[in-house]
Amino acid sequence: MLVMQPLLRRLTEIVIHWHRLLDLACNPYRPELHYMRGRGPKWRAKHQGSAI
């Protein structure tokens, strides 16, 4: 069993790295969808008469 411990430890590390890689590849968060795209309707209503 002592001979198997380094092999099992290495396999465990490989599995952990594989799961991390899959998490990064399949991450559904896309920050570009949440960025503000400009001034909204409240700002336009407030500044209706002034020049932009």
MITI-659369 format. One record per atom (N, C-alpha, C): residue number from 1; residue in one letter; y, z, x negated. Coordinates in pm, 1 decimal. Layout:
// residues N
+-----+---------+----------+----------+----------+
| num | residuo |       c2 |       c3 |       c1 |
+-----+---------+----------+----------+----------+
| NUM |       a |        Y |        Z |        X |
...
+-----+---------+----------+----------+----------+
END
This chain:
// residues 52
+-----+---------+----------+----------+----------+
| num | residuo |       c2 |       c3 |       c1 |
+-----+---------+----------+----------+----------+
|   1 |       m |   -120.6 |      0.0 |    -82.4 |
|   1 |       m |      0.0 |      0.0 |      0.0 |
|   1 |       m |    126.4 |      0.0 |    -86.3 |
|   2 |       l |    117.9 |     57.8 |   -204.3 |
|   2 |       l |    234.6 |     60.4 |   -292.3 |
|   2 |       l |    275.6 |    -79.5 |   -336.2 |
|   3 |       v |    178.3 |   -169.0 |   -346.1 |
|   3 |       v |    208.6 |   -305.8 |   -385.8 |
|   3 |       v |    281.3 |   -379.4 |   -272.8 |
|   4 |       m |    253.2 |   -344.4 |   -148.4 |
|   4 |       m |    311.4 |   -411.8 |    -32.9 |
|   4 |       m |    455.1 |   -369.1 |     -4.7 |
|   5 |       q |    496.7 |   -253.0 |    -52.1 |
|   5 |       q |    631.1 |   -201.9 |    -19.3 |
|   5 |       q |    744.5 |   -293.7 |    -64.0 |
|   6 |       p |    743.8 |   -344.1 |   -187.9 |
|   6 |       p |    853.2 |   -435.3 |   -225.6 |
|   6 |       p |    853.9 |   -563.3 |   -141.5 |
|   7 |       l |    736.6 |   -613.6 |   -108.3 |
|   7 |       l |    728.4 |   -733.2 |    -26.3 |
|   7 |       l |    782.1 |   -707.8 |    114.0 |
|   8 |       l |    744.4 |   -596.3 |    172.4 |
|   8 |       l |    794.5 |   -562.0 |    305.7 |
|   8 |       l |    944.6 |   -539.1 |    304.8 |
|   9 |       r |    993.3 |   -476.6 |    200.3 |
|   9 |       r |   1137.6 |   -452.6 |    189.3 |
|   9 |       r |   1212.2 |   -585.6 |    180.1 |
|  10 |       r |   1157.8 |   -678.6 |    101.6 |
|  10 |       r |   1221.7 |   -809.4 |     86.7 |
|  10 |       r |   1217.5 |   -887.8 |    218.1 |
|  11 |       l |   1106.1 |   -882.2 |    287.0 |
|  11 |       l |   1096.0 |   -949.9 |    415.8 |
|  11 |       l |   1193.9 |   -890.8 |    517.0 |
|  12 |       t |   1209.6 |   -761.4 |    513.5 |
|  12 |       t |   1304.8 |   -695.3 |    602.9 |
|  12 |       t |   1447.0 |   -742.4 |    573.6 |
|  13 |       e |   1481.5 |   -754.3 |    446.5 |
|  13 |       e |   1614.3 |   -802.7 |    408.0 |
|  13 |       e |   1635.1 |   -946.4 |    454.6 |
|  14 |       i |   1533.2 |  -1028.9 |    441.6 |
|  14 |       i |   1543.9 |  -1168.1 |    484.7 |
|  14 |       i |   1565.7 |  -1175.2 |    634.9 |
|  15 |       v |   1493.2 |  -1094.1 |    710.9 |
|  15 |       v |   1508.4 |  -1093.3 |    856.1 |
|  15 |       v |   1648.5 |  -1047.2 |    895.4 |
|  16 |       i |   1698.9 |   -945.0 |    828.4 |
|  16 |       i |   1833.5 |   -894.5 |    857.5 |
|  16 |       i |   1937.8 |  -1002.8 |    829.6 |
|  17 |       h |   1926.7 |  -1071.3 |    716.8 |
|  17 |       h |   2022.3 |  -1177.5 |    684.4 |
|  17 |       h |   2011.0 |  -1293.8 |    782.3 |
|  18 |       w |   1891.5 |  -1326.1 |    823.8 |
|  18 |       w |   1870.9 |  -1434.1 |    919.9 |
|  18 |       w |   1938.4 |  -1401.1 |   1053.6 |
|  19 |       h |   1923.4 |  -1277.0 |   1098.1 |
|  19 |       h |   1987.6 |  -1236.2 |   1223.8 |
|  19 |       h |   2140.1 |  -1240.5 |   1211.8 |
|  20 |       r |   2192.9 |  -1200.2 |   1099.0 |
|  20 |       r |   2338.6 |  -1207.4 |   1079.1 |
|  20 |       r |   2387.5 |  -1351.2 |   1082.2 |
|  21 |       l |   2310.9 |  -1440.8 |   1019.4 |
|  21 |       l |   2348.2 |  -1581.8 |   1019.0 |
|  21 |       l |   2346.2 |  -1638.7 |   1160.7 |
|  22 |       l |   2244.6 |  -1604.7 |   1236.9 |
|  22 |       l |   2237.7 |  -1651.3 |   1375.0 |
|  22 |       l |   2351.9 |  -1595.2 |   1458.8 |
|  23 |       d |   2387.9 |  -1469.2 |   1437.7 |
|  23 |       d |   2501.0 |  -1410.4 |   1510.4 |
|  23 |       d |   2630.8 |  -1484.6 |   1480.2 |
|  24 |       l |   2651.4 |  -1520.0 |   1354.2 |
|  24 |       l |   2772.6 |  -1593.3 |   1318.1 |
|  24 |       l |   2772.6 |  -1733.7 |   1377.5 |
|  25 |       a |   2657.8 |  -1798.1 |   1378.1 |
|  25 |       a |   2648.8 |  -1935.4 |   1426.7 |
|  25 |       a |   2662.4 |  -1942.2 |   1578.3 |
|  26 |       c |   2620.1 |  -1840.1 |   1648.4 |
|  26 |       c |   2618.0 |  -1842.1 |   1795.1 |
|  26 |       c |   2726.2 |  -1754.9 |   1856.9 |
|  27 |       n |   2826.7 |  -1720.8 |   1782.4 |
|  27 |       n |   2932.6 |  -1634.3 |   1831.1 |
|  27 |       n |   3013.9 |  -1707.2 |   1938.2 |
|  28 |       p |   3017.4 |  -1655.5 |   2061.4 |
|  28 |       p |   3088.9 |  -1725.3 |   2168.3 |
|  28 |       p |   3240.4 |  -1706.4 |   2164.2 |
|  29 |       y |   3291.2 |  -1615.8 |   2081.9 |
|  29 |       y |   3435.2 |  -1589.7 |   2077.8 |
|  29 |       y |   3507.0 |  -1704.9 |   2007.8 |
|  30 |       r |   3600.8 |  -1765.2 |   2077.4 |
|  30 |       r |   3680.2 |  -1873.8 |   2020.6 |
|  30 |       r |   3826.8 |  -1835.8 |   2034.1 |
|  31 |       p |   3887.7 |  -1782.0 |   1928.2 |
|  31 |       p |   4024.1 |  -1730.7 |   1939.0 |
|  31 |       p |   4126.9 |  -1836.9 |   1974.7 |
|  32 |       e |   4102.5 |  -1963.1 |   1942.4 |
|  32 |       e |   4201.4 |  -2065.9 |   1974.4 |
|  32 |       e |   4219.7 |  -2081.5 |   2124.9 |
|  33 |       l |   4123.9 |  -2034.3 |   2204.8 |
|  33 |       l |   4137.8 |  -2041.1 |   2349.9 |
|  33 |       l |   4228.6 |  -1931.9 |   2404.6 |
|  34 |       h |   4260.1 |  -1831.4 |   2323.4 |
|  34 |       h |   4337.6 |  -1717.0 |   2370.3 |
|  34 |       h |   4480.5 |  -1714.4 |   2315.5 |
|  35 |       y |   4515.7 |  -1809.5 |   2231.9 |
|  35 |       y |   4650.1 |  -1810.3 |   2177.3 |
|  35 |       y |   4750.2 |  -1849.9 |   2285.0 |
|  36 |       m |   4870.2 |  -1794.6 |   2274.6 |
|  36 |       m |   4975.9 |  -1833.0 |   2368.8 |
|  36 |       m |   5017.7 |  -1976.4 |   2339.7 |
|  37 |       r |   5046.7 |  -2048.9 |   2444.3 |
|  37 |       r |   5080.0 |  -2190.2 |   2430.2 |
|  37 |       r |   5228.0 |  -2218.4 |   2454.8 |
|  38 |       g |   5307.4 |  -2118.2 |   2470.0 |
|  38 |       g |   5449.4 |  -2140.2 |   2491.1 |
|  38 |       g |   5505.0 |  -2042.0 |   2591.9 |
|  39 |       r |   5625.6 |  -2067.2 |   2632.9 |
|  39 |       r |   5691.8 |  -1977.0 |   2726.6 |
|  39 |       r |   5636.2 |  -1996.9 |   2866.2 |
|  40 |       g |   5623.6 |  -1887.9 |   2938.5 |
|  40 |       g |   5562.8 |  -1892.0 |   3070.8 |
|  40 |       g |   5663.4 |  -1907.3 |   3183.6 |
|  41 |       p |   5616.5 |  -1901.1 |   3307.1 |
|  41 |       p |   5703.3 |  -1921.8 |   3423.5 |
|  41 |       p |   5809.2 |  -1812.9 |   3441.0 |
|  42 |       k |   5779.3 |  -1689.6 |   3400.8 |
|  42 |       k |   5880.7 |  -1583.7 |   3413.2 |
|  42 |       k |   5998.7 |  -1610.9 |   3319.8 |
|  43 |       w |   5969.1 |  -1655.9 |   3198.5 |
|  43 |       w |   6076.7 |  -1686.3 |   3104.1 |
|  43 |       w |   6160.5 |  -1802.1 |   3157.3 |
|  44 |       r |   6094.5 |  -1905.3 |   3211.1 |
|  44 |       r |   6167.5 |  -2021.3 |   3263.6 |
|  44 |       r |   6255.7 |  -1983.3 |   3381.4 |
|  45 |       a |   6205.5 |  -1894.9 |   3468.1 |
|  45 |       a |   6285.5 |  -1852.2 |   3582.9 |
|  45 |       a |   6406.6 |  -1772.0 |   3536.6 |
|  46 |       k |   6390.3 |  -1691.0 |   3435.5 |
|  46 |       k |   6500.5 |  -1609.1 |   3383.8 |
|  46 |       k |   6604.7 |  -1694.2 |   3313.2 |
|  47 |       h |   6564.6 |  -1796.1 |   3240.7 |
|  47 |       h |   6653.3 |  -1878.4 |   3160.8 |
|  47 |       h |   6675.1 |  -2017.2 |   3222.6 |
|  48 |       q |   6672.0 |  -2024.6 |   3350.8 |
|  48 |       q |   6679.4 |  -2152.4 |   3420.5 |
|  48 |       q |   6808.3 |  -2228.1 |   3391.2 |
|  49 |       g |   6918.6 |  -2159.2 |   3389.1 |
|  49 |       g |   7046.8 |  -2228.0 |   3373.0 |
|  49 |       g |   7088.6 |  -2247.3 |   3228.4 |
|  50 |       s |   7029.3 |  -2176.4 |   3134.7 |
|  50 |       s |   7072.1 |  -2185.1 |   2996.3 |
|  50 |       s |   6996.0 |  -2297.5 |   2923.7 |
|  51 |       a |   7057.3 |  -2344.8 |   2814.6 |
|  51 |       a |   6994.3 |  -2450.3 |   2735.1 |
|  51 |       a |   6883.6 |  -2390.0 |   2648.5 |
|  52 |       i |   6782.7 |  -2467.3 |   2627.5 |
|  52 |       i |   6667.0 |  -2419.8 |   2547.2 |
|  52 |       i |   6691.2 |  -2444.3 |   2401.9 |
+-----+---------+----------+----------+----------+
END
